[in-house]
Amino acid sequence: MLAADPDLASRTLDRPEPVRLMHQAAMLGRLDGVLTLVELGADPWAVTVDDGTPNQLVPPGAYPAALTALDWARYNSQDHVVRYLNGLR
């Protein structure tokens, strides 16, 4: 069994912009990843701030924006992830 990690929500992928693991999983529609991250203690409502610099993957015109995993899933039409995250409210 995997142990809970209180710092999981702040982990980022090695990318030009800071992308939380939860946001990346939601954006790609990886519900298995979102479920695992929630189980491990990641905060599904944590935000990633996007200042509109090049190579960022957020909705056009949303700069600057504080976006949750739900925002990323919704923008990328990952409806199954959107349903799951909405159910956590």
C-alpha positions as CSV (number, residue, x, y, z in Angstrom):
1,M,0.0,0.0,0.0
2,L,1.2,3.5,-0.8
3,A,1.8,5.9,2.1
4,A,0.1,9.3,2.3
5,D,2.4,12.2,1.3
6,P,1.4,15.6,2.7
7,D,3.6,17.4,0.2
8,L,2.1,15.6,-2.8
9,A,-0.1,18.6,-3.8
10,S,3.0,20.8,-4.3
11,R,4.9,18.4,-6.5
12,T,5.5,19.5,-10.0
13,L,6.4,17.9,-13.3
14,D,9.8,18.7,-14.9
15,R,8.4,21.2,-17.4
16,P,9.1,24.8,-18.4
17,E,6.0,25.9,-16.3
18,P,5.1,24.6,-12.8
19,V,2.4,22.0,-13.4
20,R,1.0,20.1,-10.4
21,L,0.7,16.4,-10.9
22,M,-3.0,16.6,-10.2
23,H,-3.5,19.2,-12.9
24,Q,-1.6,17.2,-15.4
25,A,-3.5,14.0,-14.7
26,A,-6.8,15.9,-14.9
27,M,-5.9,17.6,-18.1
28,L,-4.9,14.3,-19.8
29,G,-8.1,12.6,-18.5
30,R,-6.1,10.1,-16.3
31,L,-8.8,9.4,-13.7
32,D,-6.7,6.6,-12.4
33,G,-3.9,9.2,-11.7
34,V,-6.4,11.6,-10.1
35,L,-7.8,8.9,-7.9
36,T,-4.4,7.8,-6.8
37,L,-3.2,11.3,-6.0
38,V,-6.4,12.0,-4.0
39,E,-5.9,8.7,-2.1
40,L,-2.3,9.8,-1.3
41,G,-3.5,13.1,0.1
42,A,-3.1,15.5,-2.8
43,D,-5.4,18.5,-2.6
44,P,-7.7,18.4,-5.7
45,W,-8.5,22.1,-5.1
46,A,-4.9,23.3,-5.1
47,V,-4.3,26.0,-7.8
48,T,-1.6,26.5,-10.3
49,V,-1.0,30.1,-11.2
50,D,-0.5,30.8,-14.9
51,D,0.9,34.2,-15.8
52,G,0.4,33.7,-19.5
53,T,4.1,33.0,-20.3
54,P,4.8,31.0,-23.5
55,N,4.3,27.2,-23.5
56,Q,1.6,27.2,-20.7
57,L,-1.3,25.0,-21.3
58,V,-4.4,26.9,-20.0
59,P,-7.5,28.3,-21.6
60,P,-6.8,31.3,-23.9
61,G,-7.6,34.6,-22.3
62,A,-7.4,33.2,-18.8
63,Y,-4.3,35.2,-17.8
64,P,-3.4,35.5,-15.1
65,A,-5.4,32.7,-13.7
66,A,-5.4,30.5,-10.6
67,L,-6.6,27.2,-12.0
68,T,-7.7,24.0,-10.3
69,A,-7.5,20.4,-11.6
70,L,-11.2,20.7,-12.3
71,D,-10.6,23.8,-14.5
72,W,-8.0,21.9,-16.5
73,A,-10.2,18.8,-16.9
74,R,-13.2,20.9,-18.0
75,Y,-11.2,22.9,-20.5
76,N,-9.8,19.7,-22.1
77,S,-13.3,18.0,-22.2
78,Q,-12.3,15.3,-19.7
79,D,-15.9,14.8,-18.6
80,H,-15.3,11.7,-16.5
81,V,-12.7,13.6,-14.5
82,V,-15.0,16.6,-14.2
83,R,-17.8,14.4,-12.8
84,Y,-15.4,12.8,-10.3
85,L,-14.0,16.1,-9.1
86,N,-17.4,17.7,-8.8
87,G,-18.5,14.8,-6.7
88,L,-15.8,15.6,-4.1
89,R,-17.3,19.0,-3.4
